[in-house]
Amino acid sequence: MTAANPMMSTETPSLPVFVRTPSQAAEDIAAEILELVASRARAGRCAVLGLATGRTPLEIYAVLARRVREERLSLANVVTFNLDEFLGLAPAHPQSFRRYMCERVFGPLGIEGERGHLPASDVSDAHTEAHCRAYERAIAEAGGIDLQVLGIGSNGHIGFNEPGSARDSRTRVVELADSTRRDAAAAFGGLERVPRRAITMGVATILDARRIRVLAFGAHKRDIVRRTLESTPGSALPATFLHGHGDVRLYADLEALGTGFQGASSR
Ligand code: GLP
């Protein structure tokens, strides 16, 4: 281990770790989101959220849905942009991220129509480039992302920025890594049914977010969390590009951090 290892360093870590159970993290992040939304509403402005799919953020969305329902909150000033979407699926396909968002987020939170953005899953090859540029433009026109919710793939991808993705990459079509397709195979009912391509926000698009809240829970994330914390930023592990962002937090449980976690950087 080197002095640059944030888990051993006594200096301020560049990727601050917040040790939380999944439930605690969901409550904390949902509260942060609702405070942001309320403060923007008081100022007559929109709150722009960057959202992720996958299993990890589900509890955040459940807490948000519960609080919106119980406290009769309005999210009428919320605009959302998803990180990514599989390419080559009908929007209503059970594994499309649009379907996930409609069922888990847009419906329960009352985010209607034009306010919930995802890259298209069914855009033709001739139109993907224009579509990706329009997605970047829409984020910019909304005022940029205030808070990005993020997971980490088992190979260190963020969004679908697979290993090899550049720090300055923007929204684009990507080939999915074999490991990513294997991770998705069970949900799709077989590897051959998993799309080979996706559209993802780029690394630079993600890093433009004013706040980034990364989540990683469970022993199956331990290896990638350790490597993300220990490695210097580089394309081999896109999650390492999060180091040094001005307002990033990694929420992880002890299963993901491992028993050797020193806690020097934890809150
Ligand atoms: C998917 C998504 C990522 C997500 C990651 C982890 O491939 N494109 O945005 O963060 O996998 O998923 P999970 O939260 O299910 O572990």
Residues whose N, C-alpha, C, O or C-beta is under 5 A from the ligand:
A	BS01	GLP	A52 T53 G54 R55 T56 D84 G151 I152 G153 G159 F160
